[in-house]
Amino acid sequence: MIGHPERLRTDHPELALLIHMDGQGTPAQKHATWRAVRAARPAGVPLGWKNFYDEDNPTFTPARTMAKRPRPVMVFYQ
């Protein structure tokens, strides 16, 4: 949850910045969260994705996860 995204500074060369999407629920709910996060992110900032073993119904497979566009650069499982 980024408050005031317009204030987010992405010009720190010593940091690897990533926006992490961790929506949970049905595939439709996860896709809706992905669209919202993707639309709000600063230009050029890569995205990460989280799959939940217990909260997602069903949990995305690795192939389905990597089919997202833009492709997540980091994938988390919890």
N, C-alpha and C positions, 0 to 999 in steps of 0.2 A: 504494500500500500504506500504509494508515493504521494505525499501531500505536496501541493504546489509544484507539479511537474515542470512548469515553466522555469523554476529556479534550479532544476537539476543540472549540475555542471558535468559535462562529458569530456572536458579538456584536460584531464589528468593522465598524462602518458604513462605514469607509473602504476596505474590501476587498470585492471581488466573489468570493464563494466558489463553487466548482464542483467536484463530484466527477466525475472523468474516468474513463470505463470504456474500457479498451483491450484487452479480451480478443480472442483471435484463434483462428481455426480454422473449423470448420464452423458453419453457422447454429445448430445445436443447442448447440454449445459456447458460442457468443457469447450465445445466449439464456440459458443457465444462468448465465453470468458476470453478465449484466445483472440477472437476478433476485436474485443474491446481493448485488451492489453496491446495488441499489435497496432491498433489505431492511435493509441495514446503515447506510445514510446517515442523518445527522441530519435531523430533521423540517425541511421547508422548504428544504433545500439542493438546487439544481437539478443536473441530470446532463448530462454530455457523453458523446459516443460517438466511437470511433475505428474507421475502416475501413482495413484494410491491403490494398494492391494485390497483394502477393506472398504474404502469410501466410494470408489468408482464402480459403476455398474454398466458394462463390464470394464475391467482394467484393459487399457489399450495394449495391444501387442507392440513389440519393438518396431515391426514393419509399419503398423498404423501410425505410431508416434512419429517415425521418421518421414512419413508421407506429408506431414504438416508443411505448409509454406507460409512464411519462410521456414526452412528446416531449423529446428532447435539446435543450438551448438552445445547444449548440455542437457542431459535427461536425468531426472531424479526418480527413484522409486522409494516409496515410504509405505 
